[in-house]
Amino acid sequence: MKFKINRDHFSNGLAQVLNVVGSKTTMPILSNVLIEAEKDVISLTTTNLDLGIRCRIKADVKESGSVTLPVKRLATIVRELPNLDVTVDSAPNHQVKITSGGSNFRIMGMGKEEFPPLPEFGEEKSFTVEQPELVSMLKSVAYAQSADETRYILNGVFFSFRDGKLSLVATDGRRLALIAKEMEIPADSAGAIILPARTVNELLRMLDKGDKVKIDFSERRCSFQIGTNKDTSGLVDSIYLYSKVVEGNYPNFQQVIPKETHQRIKLERELVLQCIHRAALVTSEKANSVKLKLSSNLLEIMAQSPDFGEAHESMAINYSGPDLQAAFNPAFLMDPLRSLTKDEVFLEVKDEVSPGVFKTLDNFICVIMPVRMS
């Protein structure tokens, strides 16, 4: 195998596939990137068996072939090379020579035979979504995933394709975020998957490269073909991301969402976020709550802790209902406010023991359990 490639294109391609590889792998080949060269393209593939990524980059291929090399070391070397022109030449014993300007490296690789191939999809369910839309939906819910290993079914984002809409849901048992968008879903394509948290993070990192993303899924696995714009990164066509899914039944999240609206107030998202952020500056691990107090045309946000003292913020709102107050974990209030892009949000509260609910006009709901007030 022999090819010439632009250093920055090579470096960018390696950066796309690098994150999948863990530092401690039981199989040495999983620390490597599979490089395959043919025609005018090289493809780079990495996998940890649960998650795999492949991207293709423009190159001047002199001899086609394949080899696997330690991806983290290779990425570091390529990034530091002195010239834009890089030549990669692999010998039959899998030793690879990398030349750029006055720099020469020889790296020992391994053959392709041991490298686990990424599964390709055939007759699975398939949908195409706009990339910016999917990014926005994922950001709206991803913060609510659970990090508790014992409740593995909640360690991810639930994708539901049914009833004429795509719904994304995440919950950790103390809060739940849901966003939905209408789309055409044929009856035989309806279905749902739980996408693991790590895959969600990779998707969020990659999803601003182009217009569309194609999602294929079955009961055990899924893939995303992420379209890329023909830009200066050297990427050719789409990036392919393969992932196993979390197996099991997602809890019935509809039960958690309050059916009736009690007191509803319209808030300026950025303003209320700043007020909660400032009030939270005096909270501590032992006293980690902020109190929201509603009275005639006024919202007060208060926090106090024995260690630091107290904070009080107030803002004028349009409200004529009864006086009421409730306390919440400040991070749980700030996460949805940070992730949304709409200027106005609606807060619904009932009393100090019922959940608070944030909503927007475009099918977003975040349900937050209250903190007991002492």
Secondary structure as UniProt FT lines:
FT   STRAND          2..6
FT   HELIX           7..18
FT   TURN            19..20
FT   HELIX           28..31
FT   STRAND          32..38
FT   TURN            39..40
FT   STRAND          41..47
FT   STRAND          51..58
FT   STRAND          60..63
FT   STRAND          65..70
FT   HELIX           71..80
FT   STRAND          85..90
FT   TURN            92..93
FT   STRAND          95..100
FT   TURN            101..102
FT   STRAND          103..108
FT   HELIX           112..114
FT   STRAND          125..130
FT   HELIX           131..141
FT   HELIX           142..144
FT   HELIX           149..154
FT   STRAND          156..162
FT   TURN            163..164
FT   STRAND          165..171
FT   STRAND          175..182
FT   HELIX           187..189
FT   STRAND          191..196
FT   HELIX           197..206
FT   TURN            207..208
FT   STRAND          212..217
FT   STRAND          221..226
FT   TURN            232..233
FT   STRAND          235..244
FT   HELIX           253..256
FT   STRAND          263..268
FT   HELIX           269..279
FT   HELIX           280..282
FT   STRAND          290..295
FT   TURN            296..297
FT   STRAND          298..305
FT   TURN            306..308
FT   STRAND          309..316
FT   STRAND          324..328
FT   HELIX           330..339
FT   STRAND          344..349
FT   TURN            352..353
FT   STRAND          356..359
FT   STRAND          364..368
//
